[in-house]
């Protein structure tokens, strides 16, 4: 498993998959907006002492400028591509 997992899916299935990837005492960052109510089995969160952190939208124009000018590199952070 991983120490930190970021779920950007906004879906129950994505949340469940993300939980399955975290090491005990790891952190799950929810960088999503869920549409409506969702249900989740939080047993793993409690038993494995998982930290769940919400993340709101930030200053996109600044972030995009950093990416455009290569002031930050993200290639090493990308492990899979879907689509």
PyMOL Python script that loads the backbone (N, CA, C, O; Angstrom):
from pymol import cmd

cmd.read_pdbstr("""\
ATOM      1  N   UNK A   1       0.809  -1.200   0.000  1.00  0.00           N
ATOM      2  CA  UNK A   1       0.000   0.000   0.000  1.00  0.00           C
ATOM      3  C   UNK A   1       0.845   1.253   0.000  1.00  0.00           C
ATOM      4  O   UNK A   1       2.075   1.211   0.025  1.00  0.00           O
ATOM      5  N   UNK A   2       0.133   2.379  -0.029  1.00  0.00           N
ATOM      6  CA  UNK A   2       0.783   3.683  -0.118  1.00  0.00           C
ATOM      7  C   UNK A   2       0.537   4.488   1.155  1.00  0.00           C
ATOM      8  O   UNK A   2      -0.460   4.285   1.847  1.00  0.00           O
ATOM      9  N   UNK A   3       1.451   5.396   1.452  1.00  0.00           N
ATOM     10  CA  UNK A   3       1.293   6.280   2.606  1.00  0.00           C
ATOM     11  C   UNK A   3       0.212   7.320   2.365  1.00  0.00           C
ATOM     12  O   UNK A   3      -0.534   7.663   3.282  1.00  0.00           O
ATOM     13  N   UNK A   4       0.121   7.826   1.137  1.00  0.00           N
ATOM     14  CA  UNK A   4      -0.864   8.848   0.773  1.00  0.00           C
ATOM     15  C   UNK A   4      -1.520   8.443  -0.537  1.00  0.00           C
ATOM     16  O   UNK A   4      -0.841   8.061  -1.490  1.00  0.00           O
ATOM     17  N   UNK A   5      -2.856   8.529  -0.575  1.00  0.00           N
ATOM     18  CA  UNK A   5      -3.613   8.275  -1.799  1.00  0.00           C
ATOM     19  C   UNK A   5      -4.549   9.463  -1.999  1.00  0.00           C
ATOM     20  O   UNK A   5      -5.200   9.910  -1.055  1.00  0.00           O
ATOM     21  N   UNK A   6      -4.617   9.973  -3.226  1.00  0.00           N
ATOM     22  CA  UNK A   6      -5.501  11.086  -3.564  1.00  0.00           C
ATOM     23  C   UNK A   6      -6.612  10.533  -4.449  1.00  0.00           C
ATOM     24  O   UNK A   6      -6.354   9.982  -5.520  1.00  0.00           O
ATOM     25  N   UNK A   7      -7.857  10.688  -3.982  1.00  0.00           N
ATOM     26  CA  UNK A   7      -9.019  10.243  -4.762  1.00  0.00           C
ATOM     27  C   UNK A   7      -9.647  11.462  -5.421  1.00  0.00           C
ATOM     28  O   UNK A   7     -10.131  12.369  -4.744  1.00  0.00           O
ATOM     29  N   UNK A   8      -9.632  11.471  -6.751  1.00  0.00           N
ATOM     30  CA  UNK A   8     -10.210  12.573  -7.526  1.00  0.00           C
ATOM     31  C   UNK A   8     -11.432  12.128  -8.310  1.00  0.00           C
ATOM     32  O   UNK A   8     -11.861  12.823  -9.231  1.00  0.00           O
ATOM     33  N   UNK A   9     -12.001  10.977  -7.958  1.00  0.00           N
ATOM     34  CA  UNK A   9     -13.077  10.409  -8.768  1.00  0.00           C
ATOM     35  C   UNK A   9     -14.445  10.980  -8.457  1.00  0.00           C
ATOM     36  O   UNK A   9     -15.278  11.096  -9.355  1.00  0.00           O
ATOM     37  N   UNK A  10     -14.698  11.341  -7.206  1.00  0.00           N
ATOM     38  CA  UNK A  10     -16.025  11.819  -6.827  1.00  0.00           C
ATOM     39  C   UNK A  10     -17.058  10.709  -6.812  1.00  0.00           C
ATOM     40  O   UNK A  10     -18.253  10.981  -6.922  1.00  0.00           O
ATOM     41  N   UNK A  11     -16.620   9.451  -6.678  1.00  0.00           N
ATOM     42  CA  UNK A  11     -17.555   8.332  -6.706  1.00  0.00           C
ATOM     43  C   UNK A  11     -17.325   7.398  -5.527  1.00  0.00           C
ATOM     44  O   UNK A  11     -16.229   7.336  -4.972  1.00  0.00           O
ATOM     45  N   UNK A  12     -18.374   6.676  -5.156  1.00  0.00           N
ATOM     46  CA  UNK A  12     -18.246   5.672  -4.091  1.00  0.00           C
ATOM     47  C   UNK A  12     -17.200   4.624  -4.446  1.00  0.00           C
ATOM     48  O   UNK A  12     -16.399   4.220  -3.603  1.00  0.00           O
ATOM     49  N   UNK A  13     -17.215   4.189  -5.698  1.00  0.00           N
ATOM     50  CA  UNK A  13     -16.286   3.156  -6.133  1.00  0.00           C
ATOM     51  C   UNK A  13     -14.848   3.640  -6.026  1.00  0.00           C
ATOM     52  O   UNK A  13     -13.969   2.892  -5.598  1.00  0.00           O
ATOM     53  N   UNK A  14     -14.609   4.878  -6.410  1.00  0.00           N
ATOM     54  CA  UNK A  14     -13.269   5.445  -6.325  1.00  0.00           C
ATOM     55  C   UNK A  14     -12.805   5.563  -4.890  1.00  0.00           C
ATOM     56  O   UNK A  14     -11.645   5.292  -4.581  1.00  0.00           O
ATOM     57  N   UNK A  15     -13.716   5.970  -4.007  1.00  0.00           N
ATOM     58  CA  UNK A  15     -13.386   6.077  -2.583  1.00  0.00           C
ATOM     59  C   UNK A  15     -12.997   4.707  -2.037  1.00  0.00           C
ATOM     60  O   UNK A  15     -12.002   4.575  -1.325  1.00  0.00           O
ATOM     61  N   UNK A  16     -13.785   3.691  -2.374  1.00  0.00           N
ATOM     62  CA  UNK A  16     -13.492   2.326  -1.927  1.00  0.00           C
ATOM     63  C   UNK A  16     -12.166   1.819  -2.470  1.00  0.00           C
ATOM     64  O   UNK A  16     -11.395   1.187  -1.747  1.00  0.00           O
ATOM     65  N   UNK A  17     -11.901   2.093  -3.736  1.00  0.00           N
ATOM     66  CA  UNK A  17     -10.624   1.677  -4.333  1.00  0.00           C
ATOM     67  C   UNK A  17      -9.458   2.382  -3.666  1.00  0.00           C
ATOM     68  O   UNK A  17      -8.430   1.765  -3.387  1.00  0.00           O
ATOM     69  N   UNK A  18      -9.614   3.666  -3.412  1.00  0.00           N
ATOM     70  CA  UNK A  18      -8.556   4.446  -2.764  1.00  0.00           C
ATOM     71  C   UNK A  18      -8.272   3.904  -1.367  1.00  0.00           C
ATOM     72  O   UNK A  18      -7.112   3.791  -0.970  1.00  0.00           O
ATOM     73  N   UNK A  19      -9.323   3.569  -0.621  1.00  0.00           N
ATOM     74  CA  UNK A  19      -9.127   3.000   0.715  1.00  0.00           C
ATOM     75  C   UNK A  19      -8.341   1.700   0.658  1.00  0.00           C
ATOM     76  O   UNK A  19      -7.548   1.408   1.553  1.00  0.00           O
ATOM     77  N   UNK A  20      -8.559   0.929  -0.385  1.00  0.00           N
ATOM     78  CA  UNK A  20      -7.868  -0.339  -0.534  1.00  0.00           C
ATOM     79  C   UNK A  20      -6.393  -0.194  -0.854  1.00  0.00           C
ATOM     80  O   UNK A  20      -5.649  -1.172  -0.777  1.00  0.00           O
ATOM     81  N   UNK A  21      -5.953   1.003  -1.211  1.00  0.00           N
ATOM     82  CA  UNK A  21      -4.560   1.237  -1.593  1.00  0.00           C
ATOM     83  C   UNK A  21      -3.702   1.799  -0.465  1.00  0.00           C
ATOM     84  O   UNK A  21      -2.485   1.906  -0.618  1.00  0.00           O
ATOM     85  N   UNK A  22      -4.310   2.159   0.665  1.00  0.00           N
ATOM     86  CA  UNK A  22      -3.591   2.873   1.722  1.00  0.00           C
ATOM     87  C   UNK A  22      -3.010   1.923   2.754  1.00  0.00           C
ATOM     88  O   UNK A  22      -3.639   0.937   3.139  1.00  0.00           O
ATOM     89  N   UNK A  23      -1.795   2.236   3.195  1.00  0.00           N
ATOM     90  CA  UNK A  23      -1.168   1.507   4.301  1.00  0.00           C
ATOM     91  C   UNK A  23      -1.860   1.909   5.604  1.00  0.00           C
ATOM     92  O   UNK A  23      -2.449   2.988   5.673  1.00  0.00           O
ATOM     93  N   UNK A  24      -1.802   1.073   6.626  1.00  0.00           N
ATOM     94  CA  UNK A  24      -2.277   1.494   7.941  1.00  0.00           C
ATOM     95  C   UNK A  24      -1.582   2.792   8.358  1.00  0.00           C
ATOM     96  O   UNK A  24      -0.390   2.983   8.114  1.00  0.00           O
ATOM     97  N   UNK A  25      -2.346   3.670   8.987  1.00  0.00           N
ATOM     98  CA  UNK A  25      -1.887   4.999   9.433  1.00  0.00           C
ATOM     99  C   UNK A  25      -1.588   5.930   8.262  1.00  0.00           C
ATOM    100  O   UNK A  25      -0.913   6.943   8.441  1.00  0.00           O
ATOM    101  N   UNK A  26      -2.077   5.605   7.068  1.00  0.00           N
ATOM    102  CA  UNK A  26      -1.876   6.451   5.898  1.00  0.00           C
ATOM    103  C   UNK A  26      -2.915   7.559   5.823  1.00  0.00           C
ATOM    104  O   UNK A  26      -3.757   7.707   6.709  1.00  0.00           O
ATOM    105  N   UNK A  27      -2.837   8.332   4.748  1.00  0.00           N
ATOM    106  CA  UNK A  27      -3.729   9.471   4.542  1.00  0.00           C
ATOM    107  C   UNK A  27      -4.448   9.340   3.211  1.00  0.00           C
ATOM    108  O   UNK A  27      -3.827   9.071   2.182  1.00  0.00           O
ATOM    109  N   UNK A  28      -5.764   9.534   3.238  1.00  0.00           N
ATOM    110  CA  UNK A  28      -6.577   9.585   2.034  1.00  0.00           C
ATOM    111  C   UNK A  28      -7.020  11.025   1.839  1.00  0.00           C
ATOM    112  O   UNK A  28      -7.708  11.589   2.690  1.00  0.00           O
ATOM    113  N   UNK A  29      -6.626  11.621   0.718  1.00  0.00           N
ATOM    114  CA  UNK A  29      -7.020  12.993   0.395  1.00  0.00           C
ATOM    115  C   UNK A  29      -8.177  12.920  -0.594  1.00  0.00           C
ATOM    116  O   UNK A  29      -8.057  12.309  -1.656  1.00  0.00           O
ATOM    117  N   UNK A  30      -9.296  13.545  -0.242  1.00  0.00           N
ATOM    118  CA  UNK A  30     -10.453  13.596  -1.136  1.00  0.00           C
ATOM    119  C   UNK A  30     -10.414  14.912  -1.894  1.00  0.00           C
ATOM    120  O   UNK A  30     -10.796  15.959  -1.371  1.00  0.00           O
ATOM    121  N   UNK A  31      -9.950  14.845  -3.124  1.00  0.00           N
ATOM    122  CA  UNK A  31      -9.867  16.018  -3.999  1.00  0.00           C
ATOM    123  C   UNK A  31     -10.987  15.902  -5.015  1.00  0.00           C
ATOM    124  O   UNK A  31     -10.750  15.878  -6.222  1.00  0.00           O
ATOM    125  N   UNK A  32     -12.216  15.831  -4.506  1.00  0.00           N
ATOM    126  CA  UNK A  32     -13.378  15.584  -5.348  1.00  0.00           C
ATOM    127  C   UNK A  32     -14.582  16.283  -4.754  1.00  0.00           C
ATOM    128  O   UNK A  32     -14.591  16.665  -3.584  1.00  0.00           O
ATOM    129  N   UNK A  33     -15.575  16.438  -5.568  1.00  0.00           N
ATOM    130  CA  UNK A  33     -16.879  16.865  -5.087  1.00  0.00           C
ATOM    131  C   UNK A  33     -17.846  15.732  -5.382  1.00  0.00           C
ATOM    132  O   UNK A  33     -18.044  15.353  -6.536  1.00  0.00           O
ATOM    133  N   UNK A  34     -18.442  15.199  -4.331  1.00  0.00           N
ATOM    134  CA  UNK A  34     -19.422  14.140  -4.492  1.00  0.00           C
ATOM    135  C   UNK A  34     -20.769  14.775  -4.809  1.00  0.00           C
ATOM    136  O   UNK A  34     -21.170  15.743  -4.162  1.00  0.00           O
ATOM    137  N   UNK A  35     -21.463  14.238  -5.794  1.00  0.00           N
ATOM    138  CA  UNK A  35     -22.795  14.719  -6.147  1.00  0.00           C
ATOM    139  C   UNK A  35     -23.812  13.917  -5.349  1.00  0.00           C
ATOM    140  O   UNK A  35     -24.043  12.743  -5.640  1.00  0.00           O
ATOM    141  N   UNK A  36     -24.415  14.535  -4.357  1.00  0.00           N
ATOM    142  CA  UNK A  36     -25.410  13.841  -3.550  1.00  0.00           C
ATOM    143  C   UNK A  36     -24.777  13.059  -2.414  1.00  0.00           C
ATOM    144  O   UNK A  36     -23.578  13.160  -2.154  1.00  0.00           O
ATOM    145  N   UNK A  37     -25.601  12.289  -1.755  1.00  0.00           N
ATOM    146  CA  UNK A  37     -25.155  11.484  -0.618  1.00  0.00           C
ATOM    147  C   UNK A  37     -24.441  10.228  -1.121  1.00  0.00           C
ATOM    148  O   UNK A  37     -24.719   9.726  -2.211  1.00  0.00           O
ATOM    149  N   UNK A  38     -23.526   9.743  -0.306  1.00  0.00           N
ATOM    150  CA  UNK A  38     -22.814   8.522  -0.631  1.00  0.00           C
ATOM    151  C   UNK A  38     -22.684   7.690   0.635  1.00  0.00           C
ATOM    152  O   UNK A  38     -22.713   8.226   1.743  1.00  0.00           O
ATOM    153  N   UNK A  39     -22.543   6.397   0.471  1.00  0.00           N
ATOM    154  CA  UNK A  39     -22.339   5.542   1.638  1.00  0.00           C
ATOM    155  C   UNK A  39     -20.953   4.924   1.537  1.00  0.00           C
ATOM    156  O   UNK A  39     -20.435   4.705   0.442  1.00  0.00           O
ATOM    157  N   UNK A  40     -20.365   4.649   2.685  1.00  0.00           N
ATOM    158  CA  UNK A  40     -19.025   4.069   2.690  1.00  0.00           C
ATOM    159  C   UNK A  40     -18.862   3.204   3.926  1.00  0.00           C
ATOM    160  O   UNK A  40     -19.388   3.520   4.993  1.00  0.00           O
ATOM    161  N   UNK A  41     -18.131   2.114   3.773  1.00  0.00           N
ATOM    162  CA  UNK A  41     -17.763   1.269   4.902  1.00  0.00           C
ATOM    163  C   UNK A  41     -16.499   1.868   5.509  1.00  0.00           C
ATOM    164  O   UNK A  41     -15.429   1.814   4.902  1.00  0.00           O
ATOM    165  N   UNK A  42     -16.619   2.434   6.697  1.00  0.00           N
ATOM    166  CA  UNK A  42     -15.500   3.116   7.331  1.00  0.00           C
ATOM    167  C   UNK A  42     -14.716   2.218   8.280  1.00  0.00           C
ATOM    168  O   UNK A  42     -13.872   2.701   9.036  1.00  0.00           O
ATOM    169  N   UNK A  43     -14.987   0.918   8.244  1.00  0.00           N
ATOM    170  CA  UNK A  43     -14.282  -0.010   9.126  1.00  0.00           C
ATOM    171  C   UNK A  43     -12.776   0.107   8.961  1.00  0.00           C
ATOM    172  O   UNK A  43     -12.059   0.204   9.957  1.00  0.00           O
ATOM    173  N   UNK A  44     -12.274   0.100   7.722  1.00  0.00           N
ATOM    174  CA  UNK A  44     -10.834   0.199   7.475  1.00  0.00           C
ATOM    175  C   UNK A  44     -10.280   1.515   7.996  1.00  0.00           C
ATOM    176  O   UNK A  44      -9.160   1.554   8.505  1.00  0.00           O
ATOM    177  N   UNK A  45     -11.044   2.592   7.878  1.00  0.00           N
ATOM    178  CA  UNK A  45     -10.594   3.898   8.369  1.00  0.00           C
ATOM    179  C   UNK A  45     -10.328   3.821   9.873  1.00  0.00           C
ATOM    180  O   UNK A  45      -9.324   4.343  10.359  1.00  0.00           O
ATOM    181  N   UNK A  46     -11.227   3.173  10.598  1.00  0.00           N
ATOM    182  CA  UNK A  46     -11.093   3.067  12.050  1.00  0.00           C
ATOM    183  C   UNK A  46     -10.013   2.065  12.442  1.00  0.00           C
ATOM    184  O   UNK A  46      -9.115   2.383  13.221  1.00  0.00           O
ATOM    185  N   UNK A  47     -10.105   0.859  11.901  1.00  0.00           N
ATOM    186  CA  UNK A  47      -9.191  -0.212  12.295  1.00  0.00           C
ATOM    187  C   UNK A  47      -7.743   0.115  11.914  1.00  0.00           C
ATOM    188  O   UNK A  47      -6.828  -0.110  12.707  1.00  0.00           O
ATOM    189  N   UNK A  48      -7.535   0.642  10.708  1.00  0.00           N
ATOM    190  CA  UNK A  48      -6.179   0.942  10.234  1.00  0.00           C
ATOM    191  C   UNK A  48      -5.752   2.381  10.529  1.00  0.00           C
ATOM    192  O   UNK A  48      -4.686   2.818  10.095  1.00  0.00           O
ATOM    193  N   UNK A  49      -6.583   3.111  11.265  1.00  0.00           N
ATOM    194  CA  UNK A  49      -6.264   4.488  11.670  1.00  0.00           C
ATOM    195  C   UNK A  49      -5.891   5.361  10.476  1.00  0.00           C
ATOM    196  O   UNK A  49      -4.857   6.030  10.470  1.00  0.00           O
ATOM    197  N   UNK A  50      -6.761   5.338   9.461  1.00  0.00           N
ATOM    198  CA  UNK A  50      -6.559   6.121   8.242  1.00  0.00           C
ATOM    199  C   UNK A  50      -7.005   7.559   8.491  1.00  0.00           C
ATOM    200  O   UNK A  50      -8.066   7.798   9.067  1.00  0.00           O
ATOM    201  N   UNK A  51      -6.199   8.499   8.058  1.00  0.00           N
ATOM    202  CA  UNK A  51      -6.553   9.922   8.139  1.00  0.00           C
ATOM    203  C   UNK A  51      -7.236  10.297   6.825  1.00  0.00           C
ATOM    204  O   UNK A  51      -6.692  10.048   5.749  1.00  0.00           O
ATOM    205  N   UNK A  52      -8.421  10.892   6.907  1.00  0.00           N
ATOM    206  CA  UNK A  52      -9.137  11.341   5.715  1.00  0.00           C
ATOM    207  C   UNK A  52      -9.101  12.865   5.701  1.00  0.00           C
ATOM    208  O   UNK A  52      -9.558  13.516   6.641  1.00  0.00           O
ATOM    209  N   UNK A  53      -8.554  13.426   4.626  1.00  0.00           N
ATOM    210  CA  UNK A  53      -8.368  14.870   4.509  1.00  0.00           C
ATOM    211  C   UNK A  53      -9.122  15.380   3.292  1.00  0.00           C
ATOM    212  O   UNK A  53      -8.910  14.905   2.176  1.00  0.00           O
ATOM    213  N   UNK A  54     -10.000  16.346   3.510  1.00  0.00           N
ATOM    214  CA  UNK A  54     -10.677  16.994   2.393  1.00  0.00           C
ATOM    215  C   UNK A  54      -9.772  18.046   1.783  1.00  0.00           C
ATOM    216  O   UNK A  54      -8.905  18.595   2.463  1.00  0.00           O
ATOM    217  N   UNK A  55      -9.969  18.329   0.505  1.00  0.00           N
ATOM    218  CA  UNK A  55      -9.150  19.331  -0.169  1.00  0.00           C
ATOM    219  C   UNK A  55     -10.031  20.138  -1.117  1.00  0.00           C
ATOM    220  O   UNK A  55     -10.596  19.608  -2.074  1.00  0.00           O
ATOM    221  N   UNK A  56     -10.132  21.420  -0.831  1.00  0.00           N
ATOM    222  CA  UNK A  56     -10.936  22.297  -1.679  1.00  0.00           C
ATOM    223  C   UNK A  56     -10.128  22.787  -2.863  1.00  0.00           C
ATOM    224  O   UNK A  56      -8.912  22.605  -2.932  1.00  0.00           O
ATOM    225  N   UNK A  57     -10.824  23.405  -3.782  1.00  0.00           N
ATOM    226  CA  UNK A  57     -10.149  23.972  -4.955  1.00  0.00           C
ATOM    227  C   UNK A  57      -9.221  25.090  -4.518  1.00  0.00           C
ATOM    228  O   UNK A  57      -9.541  25.868  -3.620  1.00  0.00           O
ATOM    229  N   UNK A  58      -8.092  25.157  -5.153  1.00  0.00           N
ATOM    230  CA  UNK A  58      -7.114  26.195  -4.850  1.00  0.00           C
ATOM    231  C   UNK A  58      -7.024  27.203  -5.974  1.00  0.00           C
ATOM    232  O   UNK A  58      -7.908  27.269  -6.829  1.00  0.00           O
ATOM    233  N   UNK A  59      -5.968  27.984  -5.977  1.00  0.00           N
ATOM    234  CA  UNK A  59      -5.796  29.003  -7.024  1.00  0.00           C
ATOM    235  C   UNK A  59      -5.334  28.356  -8.341  1.00  0.00           C
ATOM    236  O   UNK A  59      -4.137  28.206  -8.586  1.00  0.00           O
ATOM    237  N   UNK A  60      -6.290  27.985  -9.164  1.00  0.00           N
ATOM    238  CA  UNK A  60      -5.971  27.264 -10.392  1.00  0.00           C
ATOM    239  C   UNK A  60      -5.064  28.055 -11.321  1.00  0.00           C
ATOM    240  O   UNK A  60      -4.171  27.477 -11.939  1.00  0.00           O
ATOM    241  N   UNK A  61      -5.271  29.364 -11.434  1.00  0.00           N
ATOM    242  CA  UNK A  61      -4.462  30.144 -12.377  1.00  0.00           C
ATOM    243  C   UNK A  61      -2.986  30.071 -12.002  1.00  0.00           C
ATOM    244  O   UNK A  61      -2.128  29.959 -12.879  1.00  0.00           O
ATOM    245  N   UNK A  62      -2.684  30.133 -10.710  1.00  0.00           N
ATOM    246  CA  UNK A  62      -1.292  30.039 -10.249  1.00  0.00           C
ATOM    247  C   UNK A  62      -0.745  28.643 -10.533  1.00  0.00           C
ATOM    248  O   UNK A  62       0.367  28.499 -11.042  1.00  0.00           O
ATOM    249  N   UNK A  63      -1.523  27.623 -10.206  1.00  0.00           N
ATOM    250  CA  UNK A  63      -1.083  26.241 -10.419  1.00  0.00           C
ATOM    251  C   UNK A  63      -0.846  25.972 -11.904  1.00  0.00           C
ATOM    252  O   UNK A  63       0.156  25.355 -12.268  1.00  0.00           O
ATOM    253  N   UNK A  64      -1.749  26.424 -12.754  1.00  0.00           N
ATOM    254  CA  UNK A  64      -1.592  26.204 -14.194  1.00  0.00           C
ATOM    255  C   UNK A  64      -0.371  26.932 -14.738  1.00  0.00           C
ATOM    256  O   UNK A  64       0.317  26.414 -15.618  1.00  0.00           O
ATOM    257  N   UNK A  65      -0.098  28.119 -14.227  1.00  0.00           N
ATOM    258  CA  UNK A  65       1.080  28.876 -14.655  1.00  0.00           C
ATOM    259  C   UNK A  65       2.360  28.123 -14.263  1.00  0.00           C
ATOM    260  O   UNK A  65       3.303  28.048 -15.051  1.00  0.00           O
ATOM    261  N   UNK A  66       2.387  27.569 -13.049  1.00  0.00           N
ATOM    262  CA  UNK A  66       3.536  26.776 -12.609  1.00  0.00           C
ATOM    263  C   UNK A  66       3.753  25.577 -13.522  1.00  0.00           C
ATOM    264  O   UNK A  66       4.889  25.256 -13.871  1.00  0.00           O
ATOM    265  N   UNK A  67       2.668  24.917 -13.909  1.00  0.00           N
ATOM    266  CA  UNK A  67       2.779  23.763 -14.809  1.00  0.00           C
ATOM    267  C   UNK A  67       3.262  24.205 -16.193  1.00  0.00           C
ATOM    268  O   UNK A  67       4.140  23.580 -16.788  1.00  0.00           O
ATOM    269  N   UNK A  68       2.677  25.284 -16.686  1.00  0.00           N
ATOM    270  CA  UNK A  68       3.021  25.779 -18.018  1.00  0.00           C
ATOM    271  C   UNK A  68       4.494  26.180 -18.115  1.00  0.00           C
ATOM    272  O   UNK A  68       5.146  25.923 -19.128  1.00  0.00           O
ATOM    273  N   UNK A  69       5.005  26.799 -17.080  1.00  0.00           N
ATOM    274  CA  UNK A  69       6.392  27.289 -17.098  1.00  0.00           C
ATOM    275  C   UNK A  69       7.376  26.272 -16.524  1.00  0.00           C
ATOM    276  O   UNK A  69       8.562  26.560 -16.359  1.00  0.00           O
ATOM    277  N   UNK A  70       6.862  25.075 -16.222  1.00  0.00           N
ATOM    278  CA  UNK A  70       7.686  23.973 -15.700  1.00  0.00           C
ATOM    279  C   UNK A  70       8.409  24.338 -14.399  1.00  0.00           C
ATOM    280  O   UNK A  70       9.520  23.875 -14.140  1.00  0.00           O
ATOM    281  N   UNK A  71       7.753  25.181 -13.583  1.00  0.00           N
ATOM    282  CA  UNK A  71       8.292  25.497 -12.262  1.00  0.00           C
ATOM    283  C   UNK A  71       8.063  24.344 -11.287  1.00  0.00           C
ATOM    284  O   UNK A  71       8.711  24.262 -10.244  1.00  0.00           O
ATOM    285  N   UNK A  72       7.145  23.466 -11.638  1.00  0.00           N
ATOM    286  CA  UNK A  72       6.928  22.222 -10.901  1.00  0.00           C
ATOM    287  C   UNK A  72       6.906  21.099 -11.930  1.00  0.00           C
ATOM    288  O   UNK A  72       6.435  21.284 -13.053  1.00  0.00           O
ATOM    289  N   UNK A  73       7.404  19.959 -11.550  1.00  0.00           N
ATOM    290  CA  UNK A  73       7.357  18.806 -12.445  1.00  0.00           C
ATOM    291  C   UNK A  73       6.483  17.746 -11.797  1.00  0.00           C
ATOM    292  O   UNK A  73       6.625  17.448 -10.611  1.00  0.00           O
ATOM    293  N   UNK A  74       5.600  17.195 -12.566  1.00  0.00           N
ATOM    294  CA  UNK A  74       4.644  16.226 -12.032  1.00  0.00           C
ATOM    295  C   UNK A  74       4.790  14.839 -12.646  1.00  0.00           C
ATOM    296  O   UNK A  74       4.109  13.904 -12.224  1.00  0.00           O
ATOM    297  N   UNK A  75       5.658  14.694 -13.621  1.00  0.00           N
ATOM    298  CA  UNK A  75       5.775  13.414 -14.304  1.00  0.00           C
ATOM    299  C   UNK A  75       6.072  12.273 -13.329  1.00  0.00           C
ATOM    300  O   UNK A  75       5.535  11.177 -13.489  1.00  0.00           O
ATOM    301  N   UNK A  76       6.900  12.506 -12.341  1.00  0.00           N
ATOM    302  CA  UNK A  76       7.239  11.474 -11.376  1.00  0.00           C
ATOM    303  C   UNK A  76       6.103  11.105 -10.454  1.00  0.00           C
ATOM    304  O   UNK A  76       6.167  10.086  -9.765  1.00  0.00           O
ATOM    305  N   UNK A  77       5.049  11.926 -10.429  1.00  0.00           N
ATOM    306  CA  UNK A  77       3.888  11.660  -9.577  1.00  0.00           C
ATOM    307  C   UNK A  77       2.839  10.810 -10.288  1.00  0.00           C
ATOM    308  O   UNK A  77       1.971  10.227  -9.638  1.00  0.00           O
ATOM    309  N   UNK A  78       2.911  10.735 -11.592  1.00  0.00           N
ATOM    310  CA  UNK A  78       1.901  10.046 -12.382  1.00  0.00           C
ATOM    311  C   UNK A  78       2.302   8.577 -12.547  1.00  0.00           C
ATOM    312  O   UNK A  78       3.353   8.268 -13.111  1.00  0.00           O
ATOM    313  N   UNK A  79       1.458   7.687 -12.052  1.00  0.00           N
ATOM    314  CA  UNK A  79       1.758   6.260 -12.157  1.00  0.00           C
ATOM    315  C   UNK A  79       0.873   5.560 -13.178  1.00  0.00           C
ATOM    316  O   UNK A  79       1.266   4.526 -13.719  1.00  0.00           O
ATOM    317  N   UNK A  80      -0.326   6.104 -13.458  1.00  0.00           N
ATOM    318  CA  UNK A  80      -1.243   5.476 -14.393  1.00  0.00           C
ATOM    319  C   UNK A  80      -1.982   6.567 -15.180  1.00  0.00           C
ATOM    320  O   UNK A  80      -2.192   7.676 -14.689  1.00  0.00           O
ATOM    321  N   UNK A  81      -2.353   6.234 -16.366  1.00  0.00           N
ATOM    322  CA  UNK A  81      -3.188   7.132 -17.183  1.00  0.00           C
ATOM    323  C   UNK A  81      -4.410   6.339 -17.647  1.00  0.00           C
ATOM    324  O   UNK A  81      -4.295   5.193 -18.084  1.00  0.00           O
ATOM    325  N   UNK A  82      -5.557   6.958 -17.547  1.00  0.00           N
ATOM    326  CA  UNK A  82      -6.815   6.316 -17.922  1.00  0.00           C
ATOM    327  C   UNK A  82      -7.483   7.143 -19.005  1.00  0.00           C
ATOM    328  O   UNK A  82      -7.324   8.363 -19.059  1.00  0.00           O
ATOM    329  N   UNK A  83      -8.215   6.486 -19.846  1.00  0.00           N
ATOM    330  CA  UNK A  83      -8.987   7.242 -20.818  1.00  0.00           C
ATOM    331  C   UNK A  83      -8.697   6.868 -22.166  1.00  0.00           C
ATOM    332  O   UNK A  83      -9.276   7.424 -23.100  1.00  0.00           O
TER     333      UNK A  83
END
""", "prot")
cmd.dss("prot")
cmd.show_as("cartoon", "prot")
cmd.util.cbc("prot")
cmd.orient("prot")
